[in-house]
Amino acid sequence: MSIDSSLLKNYTRSQLALRNGSDREEIWCAYQGIIYDVSASRLWRNGKHYEHWAGQDLTAELVDAPHADWVFTRFPAVGRLV
């Protein structure tokens, strides 16, 4: 995945946490410092995807997922986690 993160807006962990699918319509999660909008995915309804929750950095959790990081290429990058 090649994303020019310098073009993305910076968000803190607190700001990311607000996009958890329950407080706002946006459902976002971060992976390797990039924040992705997963709102369009039916698998992320209500901000939960199996045992994973939106609004947080999922980098460490991807190790246990049945897929690799290619899954994030399906979603638009909306920010950079700082």
N, C-alpha and C positions, 0 to 999 in steps of 0.2 A: 504494500500500500504506500503510495507516495502522495502526501498531502502537504502543500505549502502552508504550514501552520502560522506563518507570519501574516497571512491574510485573514486569519480568524480572530474574533473577539475573545478577550480573556474573561474567564469566569472562575470564581472561587469555588471551593467545595460546598460552601453554604448556598451559593447561588445555584449550583448543580442540584443540590438536595431539594430545592423548590420545584424542580421539574421531574417529580417522581410519579406523576400520573394521578395523584389524588388532590394536590393543591391547585394545579393548573392543567390545562389541556396538553401541554408539552410533556413528552416522555423521553427523557434524555439519559444517557449513560456515557461514561468515559472509558476509554481504553488507550493505554500508553500515552496519556496526556492530551488526547483528542476527544472532544465531546461529540457524540452522535445523536441525532434525533431519530428515535425508533418508534415514534408515534404512529406511523403508518402500518406497523407490523401487528397483525392480529395476535401474534404470540406474546406481545407485550401489553395486552389489554390490562387496564387498571394498574399499570406500573410493575407488574410481576411477571417473570418468565421462569417457570419452574421454581427453583429455590433462589433465584436471583431477583434483586429489587432494583428498580430504576432510581435515578437521582444520586448515583454513587459511581465510584471508580471500580470497574469490573476486571481490571488487569490481572490481579492475582487469582480471581475466580475462573478465568478462562482455561486454566490448566485442567480443571475438572469437567469442562464442557465437552460434548460429543462432536464439536466442530472446532476448526481453527480460526485464526483471526480474519480469514477471508470473509467471514460473515459480516464484518463491518463495512465491506465495500458496497453492500446493499443499501446503506443508509447515508444520508447527507451529513457531512461534518459541519457542525454549527459553532464550534468554539474550541478554545484551548484551556485546559485545566491548569490553573496556576496556584 
